[in-house]
Amino acid sequence: MTAQQSTEERREALKEVFLVARSCERCPQLAQTRTQVVFGAGNADAALMFVGEAPGRDEDEQGLPFVGRSGQLLNTLLGEIGLQRDDVFIANVLKCRPPQNRDPHPEEIERCSPYLWRQLELIQPTVVVTLGNFATKLLRGDPAGIRTIHGRAEERVLGTRRVRLFPVYHPAAALRSTVNLGELRADFARIPELIAQGAPEQPEPVDLAAEPSADDVAAARAEAAEVPPQPAAPADQPAPAESQLGLF
């Protein structure tokens, strides 16, 4: 069986991924127009993880996800179910703001998704809440829209981990419609119950005798995403500040 990483080991691994991501140039237009990479923020050992679409203007300026009006609503909804931001981890499908907040392009999602898969692998959440269409379609691997499937929990294997996947409306959509807001609030009310159910039964662990090397795993992931393996961060690159990465 594979050795389980401690919370601190997974936390440090997340920092290493961030060091690589913050200088990523896989999407030339996004790299040229962003202020900074918005990697994600929250508890490295969270049972609950949120995945949104992409950073907006406020997020691009501050380097943290969901800090604008949508983030304020998300904070309110978390408070209504007895949670705070430092209880969860929040990330996006794209780590860079698209110009003028346009929709992510398919090739941008494809190039950026390895970072999200790695976050899911290291954080090991029990429940993953997808906020809106882009996150929902990516993690479900299905084109069904959020309007028809929001509030329907299901078990899904994401990478090496089986989670309870729970699609809901994006907070931005709720800000535009009182109907959407009511449905989002009702869906949020179910989250504590999903967490209380605990993690689903996990896939069989990999046998160490047959386990591929780290280089093989990185190359396989990169090939699956049709992007070249990302080089490690330079040894002399300074470690990120805790506040910059947003880990609690």
C-alpha positions as CSV (number, residue, x, y, z in Angstrom):
1,M,0.0,0.0,0.0
2,T,1.1,3.6,-0.6
3,A,2.3,5.5,2.5
4,Q,-0.2,8.1,3.7
5,Q,1.2,11.6,3.8
6,S,0.7,13.7,6.9
7,T,-1.1,16.9,6.8
8,E,2.1,18.8,7.1
9,E,3.6,16.8,4.2
10,R,0.6,17.6,2.0
11,R,0.8,21.2,3.0
12,E,4.4,21.5,2.0
13,A,3.6,19.7,-1.3
14,L,0.9,22.2,-2.0
15,K,3.5,25.0,-1.6
16,E,5.8,23.3,-4.1
17,V,3.0,23.1,-6.6
18,F,2.2,26.8,-6.0
19,L,5.8,27.7,-6.6
20,V,5.5,26.1,-10.1
21,A,2.1,27.5,-10.8
22,R,2.8,31.1,-10.0
23,S,5.3,31.3,-13.0
24,C,3.2,29.2,-15.3
25,E,3.0,30.3,-19.0
26,R,1.0,27.5,-20.5
27,C,-1.7,29.9,-21.6
28,P,0.3,32.8,-23.2
29,Q,-2.7,35.3,-23.2
30,L,-3.5,34.7,-19.6
31,A,0.1,34.9,-18.5
32,Q,0.4,38.3,-20.3
33,T,-2.7,39.9,-18.9
34,R,-2.9,38.5,-15.3
35,T,-1.6,40.4,-12.3
36,Q,-0.8,37.2,-10.5
37,V,-1.7,33.5,-10.3
38,V,-4.6,32.7,-8.0
39,F,-3.7,29.3,-6.8
40,G,-6.2,28.6,-4.1
41,A,-6.6,29.2,-0.4
42,G,-7.8,27.4,2.7
43,N,-7.2,24.4,5.0
44,A,-4.8,21.9,3.5
45,D,-6.6,19.2,5.4
46,A,-10.2,20.3,4.6
47,A,-13.0,17.8,4.3
48,L,-14.8,20.3,2.1
49,M,-13.4,21.8,-1.1
50,F,-15.0,24.3,-3.4
51,V,-14.1,24.6,-7.1
52,G,-15.1,27.7,-9.0
53,E,-14.6,28.9,-12.5
54,A,-11.7,31.5,-12.7
55,P,-10.4,34.5,-10.8
56,G,-12.1,37.9,-11.3
57,R,-10.6,41.4,-11.0
58,D,-10.5,41.4,-7.2
59,E,-9.0,38.0,-7.0
60,D,-6.4,38.9,-9.6
61,E,-5.4,41.9,-7.6
62,Q,-5.2,40.1,-4.2
63,G,-4.0,36.7,-5.3
64,L,-6.7,34.9,-3.4
65,P,-9.9,33.2,-4.7
66,F,-13.5,34.5,-4.0
67,V,-12.7,37.8,-2.3
68,G,-15.1,40.0,-4.3
69,R,-18.9,40.1,-4.2
70,S,-19.2,36.4,-4.9
71,G,-16.7,35.7,-2.2
72,Q,-18.7,37.7,0.3
73,L,-21.8,35.7,-0.5
74,L,-19.8,32.5,-0.2
75,N,-18.7,33.6,3.3
76,T,-22.3,34.3,4.3
77,L,-23.5,30.9,3.0
78,L,-20.7,29.2,4.9
79,G,-21.6,31.0,8.1
80,E,-25.2,29.9,7.7
81,I,-24.1,26.2,7.9
82,G,-21.7,26.8,10.7
83,L,-18.4,27.0,8.7
84,Q,-15.8,29.6,8.0
85,R,-13.3,30.0,5.1
86,D,-10.5,28.5,7.2
87,D,-12.5,25.3,7.5
88,V,-12.5,24.7,3.7
89,F,-10.2,24.9,0.7
90,I,-11.3,27.1,-2.3
91,A,-9.8,26.9,-5.8
92,N,-10.8,27.5,-9.4
93,V,-10.6,25.6,-12.7
94,L,-8.4,28.4,-14.0
95,K,-5.6,29.9,-11.9
96,C,-5.4,33.1,-14.0
97,R,-8.0,35.7,-14.7
98,P,-9.4,35.7,-18.3
99,P,-9.3,39.1,-19.9
100,Q,-12.5,41.1,-19.2
101,N,-13.7,38.1,-17.2
102,R,-14.6,36.2,-20.4
103,D,-15.4,32.5,-20.2
104,P,-12.5,30.1,-20.0
105,H,-11.5,28.6,-23.3
106,P,-11.4,24.8,-23.6
107,E,-7.7,24.7,-24.3
108,E,-7.1,26.9,-21.2
109,I,-9.1,24.5,-19.0
110,E,-7.1,21.6,-20.5
111,R,-3.7,23.2,-19.8
112,C,-4.6,24.4,-16.3
113,S,-6.5,21.3,-15.0
114,P,-3.4,19.4,-13.9
115,Y,-2.9,21.9,-11.1
116,L,-6.5,21.3,-9.9
117,W,-6.1,17.5,-10.1
118,R,-2.9,17.8,-7.9
119,Q,-4.8,20.0,-5.4
120,L,-7.5,17.4,-5.1
121,E,-4.9,14.7,-4.7
122,L,-3.1,16.5,-1.9
123,I,-6.0,18.0,0.0
124,Q,-8.0,14.7,0.0
125,P,-11.4,16.3,0.5
126,T,-14.5,14.2,1.4
127,V,-16.9,16.6,-0.3
128,V,-16.2,18.6,-3.4
129,V,-18.7,21.4,-4.2
130,T,-18.5,22.6,-7.8
131,L,-19.6,26.2,-8.3
132,G,-21.3,26.6,-11.7
133,N,-21.0,25.1,-15.1
134,F,-17.3,25.0,-15.8
135,A,-16.2,23.3,-12.6
136,T,-19.2,20.9,-12.8
137,K,-18.6,19.8,-16.4
138,L,-14.9,19.4,-15.8
139,L,-15.1,17.3,-12.7
140,R,-18.1,15.2,-13.8
141,G,-16.7,14.7,-17.3
142,D,-20.1,15.3,-18.6
143,P,-21.8,18.2,-20.5
144,A,-24.9,18.4,-18.4
145,G,-25.6,21.9,-17.3
146,I,-25.8,23.1,-13.7
147,R,-29.4,24.1,-13.9
148,T,-30.5,20.5,-14.4
149,I,-28.2,18.8,-11.9
150,H,-27.5,21.3,-9.1
151,G,-28.1,19.9,-5.6
152,R,-27.7,16.2,-6.7
153,A,-24.9,14.6,-4.8
154,E,-23.0,11.7,-6.3
155,E,-19.9,9.7,-5.8
156,R,-17.1,10.3,-8.3
157,V,-13.5,9.2,-8.5
158,L,-11.3,12.2,-9.1
159,G,-7.8,11.1,-9.7
160,T,-6.9,8.6,-7.0
161,R,-9.7,9.6,-4.6
162,R,-13.5,8.9,-4.5
163,V,-15.4,11.9,-3.2
164,R,-19.0,13.1,-2.8
165,L,-19.4,15.6,-5.7
166,F,-22.0,18.2,-5.1
167,P,-22.8,20.7,-8.0
168,V,-24.4,24.0,-7.0
169,Y,-24.9,27.4,-8.7
170,H,-22.0,29.8,-8.8
171,P,-22.5,32.6,-6.3
172,A,-22.3,35.1,-9.1
173,A,-25.4,33.6,-10.6
174,A,-27.2,33.9,-7.3
175,L,-26.3,37.6,-7.1
176,R,-28.2,38.1,-10.3
177,S,-31.3,36.2,-9.4
178,T,-33.3,35.8,-6.2
179,V,-34.5,32.4,-7.4
180,N,-31.0,31.2,-7.9
181,L,-30.0,32.5,-4.5
182,G,-32.8,30.6,-2.8
183,E,-31.9,27.4,-4.6
184,L,-28.2,27.9,-3.7
185,R,-29.0,28.5,-0.1
186,A,-31.1,25.3,0.0
187,D,-28.3,23.3,-1.6
188,F,-25.8,24.7,0.9
189,A,-28.0,23.5,3.7
190,R,-27.3,19.9,2.6
191,I,-23.5,20.2,2.8
192,P,-23.1,19.4,6.6
193,E,-25.1,16.2,6.0
194,L,-22.8,15.2,3.2
195,I,-19.7,15.9,5.3
196,A,-21.2,13.9,8.2
197,Q,-21.5,10.8,5.9
198,G,-17.7,10.6,5.8
199,A,-15.5,9.7,2.8
200,P,-16.9,7.1,0.4
201,E,-15.1,3.8,0.1
202,Q,-11.8,4.5,-1.6
203,P,-10.3,2.7,-4.6
204,E,-7.8,0.0,-4.0
205,P,-4.4,1.5,-3.1
206,V,-1.5,1.0,-5.4
207,D,0.9,-1.8,-4.6
208,L,4.4,-0.3,-4.0
209,A,6.0,-3.1,-5.8
210,A,4.2,-2.1,-9.0
211,E,4.1,1.6,-8.3
212,P,5.6,3.8,-11.0
213,S,8.3,6.4,-10.2
214,A,7.4,10.0,-9.5
215,D,8.8,11.0,-12.9
216,D,6.6,8.3,-14.6
217,V,3.5,9.6,-12.8
218,A,4.3,13.3,-13.8
219,A,4.9,12.3,-17.4
220,A,1.7,10.2,-17.5
221,R,-0.4,13.1,-16.1
222,A,1.2,15.5,-18.5
223,E,0.5,13.2,-21.4
224,A,-3.1,12.8,-20.4
225,A,-3.5,16.6,-20.3
226,E,-1.5,17.0,-23.5
227,V,0.9,19.4,-21.9
228,P,4.6,18.9,-21.4
229,P,5.8,17.9,-17.9
230,Q,6.2,21.1,-15.8
231,P,9.8,21.6,-14.5
232,A,10.3,21.8,-10.8
233,A,10.6,25.3,-9.3
234,P,14.2,26.7,-9.2
235,A,16.0,25.7,-6.0
236,D,16.8,29.3,-5.2
237,Q,13.2,30.5,-5.7
238,P,11.9,31.8,-2.3
239,A,9.2,29.9,-0.5
240,P,5.7,31.6,-0.6
241,A,4.5,33.5,2.4
242,E,1.7,31.7,4.3
243,S,-0.6,34.7,3.7
244,Q,0.2,34.7,-0.1
245,L,-0.8,31.1,-0.6
246,G,-3.6,31.4,1.9
247,L,-3.1,28.1,3.7
248,F,-4.5,27.9,7.2
